[in-house]
Amino acid sequence: MKTARYLPLLICLLPWGYAFADTPLDLTHPAAPTAHIDITNVKGEVTINAWDRNEVHVGGQLGDGAQPLTIEGSDNNLTINVQAKGHGGWLNWNGENAMGETRLDISVPRGASLKVNVVSAPLSVDGIDGGDINVNSVSGRVRINAQTPMISAVSVSGNVAFSGRAKQAKLQTVSGDILAPSLGSTVDLQTVSGRIQVGGGPWQQFNLSTVSGDVQLTGALAAAGNMSVDSMSGDVQVQLPDSLSSHLHVSTFSGDLRTDFGTPTRPEHGPGSTLDTVAGSGNGKIHIETFSGDVKIRKGP
């Protein structure tokens, strides 16, 4: 048959790093040690591991209804994008909903920077050392272990867990929890109902906002650092070192306030408490405010 005769030639003409649906993925592309890599997956799972090779490898399984997958771009800027067949066409209204789950097992250079977009796909990143990490997720949990100058992770309902070290961190969820025991000098945390448990420092700039999620902080303030914590109904628990040097202003409208720094004052009539005090030489500024949530501030080592 003529088709069989031309099949080897057709295979050779396929783009580098190309795979069909319903087959295991095994794609490789050269990459610079500090390449920027953009990854998108709607359904399934994404696992990213850093290695000491100047190349990107994609394994896993492409879901039914997905377009053939390619690794596109140059060695410095690479894109891995899972799309439904007919993506963008007017006949493909429900293409992404009908698409099966795709599992991506990706290896990247250790110094790479990542931009990852997932919808209903859990994400795991491990071993990045030196590159920035930017994540957007809808419902999948996010787990990241990295040494990075900057991490930004935004999730709607999935939990965000970060370990390693980040000099700058911006972590946001709606209903998911935030767990990050080692955050660096600049921190921005936001959640609606998720619990926040973080540590690290010394913090030069620390901002936290929550509606109903409880907060647990353990860390140190940098010289002349600023910390701001705002909660509506969530309880706030903060542990700061004995060597703290800062002005502290803490207030609750109806919640209970207990502290190892100074003595709170309470109104003669009605609930709530206020603390205005100075710890050490008062170089920094700490502002904590809740509406109905309790506040507890403890001295630590």
Buried (B, 14 or more C-beta within 10 A) or exposed (E): EEEEEEEEEEEEEEEEBEBEBEEEBEBBBBBBBEBBBBBBBBBBBBBBBBEEBBBBBBBBBBBEBBBBBBBBBEBEBBBBBBBBBEBEEEEBEEBBEEBBBBBBBBBBBBBBBBBBBBBBBBBBBBBBBBBBBBBBBBBBBBBBBBBBBBBBBBBBBBBBBBBBBBBBBBBBBBBBBBBBBBBBBBBBBBBBBBBBBBBBBBBBBBBBBBBBBBBBBBBBBBEEBBBBBBBBBBBBBBBBBEEBBBBBBBBBBBBBBEBBBBEBEEEEEEEBBBBEBBBBEEBBBBBBBBBBBBBBBEBEE
